[in-house]
């Protein structure tokens, strides 16, 4: 499954990082603790978080994540958008809270 598939299936909004919408998804990871994601997320996973600052992109890029989903309609910071576009890691926005979007992603994958 690709990032473009979950955008359509989960009614997500693509905010930035458009060049990565064909990234392959291998699973998902949910955490708001950056050190947890850095230590445990796997390549190709989609990261679900409420964090919006540029360190999110540093970790997403370091871990070769397929995409980041921001919950509850949150918007990324300007620096985060710039880095997303540079790295090609899409940032997607979900209207739902973390619990709801994680459940939907789990069912889809």
GIDA-V366107 format. One record per residue. N is the residue number from 0. SS is DSSP state (H for helix, E for strand, L for the rest). OMEGA is omega in degrees with one decimal (* if undefined). BURIAL is I if it has 24 or more other C-alpha atoms within 12 Angstrom, else O. Layout:
n	ss	omega	burial
N	SS	OMEGA	BURIAL
N	SS	OMEGA	BURIAL
//
This chain:
n	ss	omega	burial
0	L	-179.0	O
1	E	178.9	I
2	H	179.6	I
3	H	179.2	I
4	H	-178.5	O
5	H	177.1	I
6	H	-178.8	I
7	H	-174.7	O
8	H	-176.3	O
9	L	179.5	I
10	L	179.2	O
11	L	177.3	I
12	E	176.6	I
13	E	-177.0	I
14	E	-177.6	I
15	E	-178.7	I
16	L	-175.1	I
17	H	-177.4	I
18	H	-178.9	O
19	H	-174.9	I
20	L	175.8	I
21	L	175.7	O
22	L	177.6	I
23	E	-179.8	I
24	L	179.2	I
25	L	-178.2	I
26	E	-179.5	I
27	E	176.6	I
28	E	-178.0	I
29	E	174.9	I
30	L	173.1	I
31	L	178.9	I
32	L	-173.3	O
33	H	-179.6	I
34	H	176.5	O
35	H	179.1	O
36	H	-179.5	I
37	H	-177.5	I
38	H	-169.8	O
39	H	179.5	O
40	L	-177.9	I
41	L	177.8	I
42	L	176.5	I
43	L	179.7	I
44	E	172.3	I
45	E	-177.9	I
46	E	176.9	I
47	E	-175.5	I
48	E	170.3	I
49	L	177.9	I
50	L	-175.1	I
51	L	-174.9	I
52	L	-171.9	I
53	L	177.7	I
54	H	175.5	I
55	H	-178.3	I
56	H	177.6	I
57	H	-179.8	I
58	H	178.9	I
59	H	178.7	I
60	H	179.3	I
61	H	-176.7	O
62	L	-177.9	I
63	L	178.4	I
64	L	-177.6	I
65	L	-177.9	I
66	E	175.0	I
67	E	174.2	I
68	E	173.6	I
69	E	-174.9	I
70	L	172.7	I
71	L	178.0	I
72	L	-178.9	I
73	L	177.5	I
74	L	176.8	I
75	L	173.7	I
76	L	-180.0	O
77	H	179.5	O
78	H	179.5	O
79	H	178.0	I
80	H	179.6	I
81	H	-178.1	O
82	H	176.9	I
83	H	179.4	I
84	H	178.6	I
85	H	-174.8	O
86	H	-177.4	I
87	L	175.4	I
88	L	-176.3	I
89	E	169.3	I
90	E	-177.6	I
91	E	179.1	I
92	E	175.6	I
93	L	175.3	I
94	L	-174.5	O
95	L	173.1	I
96	L	-175.2	O
97	H	-178.3	I
98	H	-176.7	O
99	H	-176.9	O
100	H	176.7	I
101	H	178.4	I
102	H	179.0	O
103	H	179.0	O
104	H	179.4	I
105	H	179.9	O
106	H	-178.3	O
107	H	-177.4	O
108	L	*	O
//
